Amino acid sequence: MSAARCSARELMAVLLARELRDGEVGMTGASSEVPVAACLLAQQTHAPSLTLILPSGIVNPRPGRLYRSASDGRWVRGAEAIGSAYDLFELSENGRLDFMFYGGVQIDRHGNINLTRTGPADGPPAFRGPGLANISFAVVCRRILLYSAAHTRRTFVERVDYLTAPGHLEGGDSRRRAGIATPGPELCVTPLATLDFDGEGVMRVRSVHPGVEERDVRSRTAFDLGGADEPWPVTPAPTQDELAVLREVVDPTGVLADTPRAAPADRRPTQELRT
Amino acid sequence: MSTRRRPRTAELGTALDAVHDGATIAVGGLWFHNAPSAAVRELVRRGAADLTLFGAPPSSFTTDLLVGAGAVRRALIPHVSFEHLGLAPNVRRAVERGELELVECDEATLLGGLMATLEGLPEHPVTSLKGTDHLRSSPLAVPATTSEGLPIVAPPALTADVALLHAQEADEFGNVRHLGAPFCDPVLAKAARTVVVTVDRLVSNDDIRSSPGATTLPAYLVDAVVPLEGGAHPCSSHGLYPHDEEHLRSYLALAGEGALDRYLERWVTGPRDHADYLAAIGGPERLAALEAVA
């Protein structure tokens, strides 16, 4: 199995898929082609009993391709169940989920997420973000997996301007002191590196992706990543097998690719979804 | 005494008379799917104002259009975006200019408030909101204490004057069927005093009775059913047509450069009614073609 060329989003999907475990129940959020692809890829490789729930409540979709909208009606066909907003409420209040993915307008060195606003705390914001539908999963999920399609100093900040969803808060035992019983973010996958957290809840580099220079990761992160005494390990590249399953089974139209591929032959009208 | 069952079908204009200025409305669907777009366009046409707006935790086109048209004073919307197509330009601008009161909340606080209404209680405590700045900024995150003395938040009951929903099918009596994800719509219906549902097509009562398990809103929850083919466009109607990405992109381009007026003239205030709008987008043929272009 040799390394193969792939897009940044294919790389992130493969790396996130490797983190998912068989039998886990997880959910994805908005604009999440990469996490959805990771879950579908994991189901096709090492985690056939993984349960994927989309933010529209659709359980275990098998659409034969990726759709960019998380709640597209075409995820329904072939799915195992359709839950409601109440089911999502139940999942969060009863802490039923093993993992959840979060991205952020800002992600700070403790893995806290800002999707709400930047600028001063009072008065109108400098920038209004999309907001976050589900904060509670960041509190109750056993595993939080962060990802960001952008690795820039604007995204990876020392401290979030507004704390929408809790990561490791101020680090140390601050999460526990806030009454949160789950361990908090485990890692963060970006196009440059896979980051994780030390015992104090401070973000550090676990590995840099193949072909990425250490100085680029440092210069594009607005906080100190530490670990200057020895070189960072290199992320094991996606294998030919991983990419083959991703491209042939999960994403045949190339939503994650740099250039789209032809649509699959199977384009039955969605009306068939009514049974 | 009538011996005939009362139909609940209504004209859109008549049904929307329930939405007075200053009303609280709950708008159904999620992101740009199953959204009551035709009903929202009609509200803009008739100059609805001073509304308080909430809906499913993730929202999109209908929220941005109502805010852009100046119909909304206050919104309780956890997330509003066009997903991979971008942020909601009118909401973003209105909040950054301080013109819209956008109440910070999330799914747990919003659903908590709705559950309180469904349970006939003044509030509904939720355990899962911890560590977030919403605890200091959200009026829904009212501090409370469990019987064990632990701090939690108890969102107050949230009720709408009118729920505006879109589904795929209903019978004339108001039995409604979603062909995809009903998501928050059944909860919104139960938390509203008046429920208006637009549907792409009417089906017979016999059809409803042939698969009662598929009914997502029984008629006793529904005050008005408005048959409007393409009533969700440019949003999707799950199971019938996907969202019109080209139309949404043109909306985002115009709204993004501050030219929402041009969009409104062409697609909202220009067309006299929904039939006129449907003709303007290319009729049912346009809806049928969406599957191929998406």
Interface residues (C-beta under 8 A of the other chain):
Chain A: A30 S31 E33 P55 S56 G57 I58 R68 S69 A70 S71 D72 G73 R74 V76 I82 S84 A85 Y86 L88 F89 S92 E93 G95 L115 T116 R117 G123 P124 P125 A126 F127 R128 G129 P130 G131 L132 A133 N134 I135 S136 A138 V139 V140 Y162 L163 T164 A165 P166 L169 R175 A178 G179 I180 R267 P269 T270 Q271 L273 R274
Chain B: L30 W31 F32 H33 N34 A56 P57 P58 I77 P78 H79 V80 S81 E83 H84 L87 A88 V91 R92 V95 E96 R97 G98 L102 E104 D106 E107 A108 L111 G112 M115 V126 T127 S128 L129 K130 G131 T132 D133 H134 L150 P151 L179 G180 A181 P182 F183 C184 P186 V187 S236 S237 H238 G239 L240 Y241 P242 H243 E291 A292
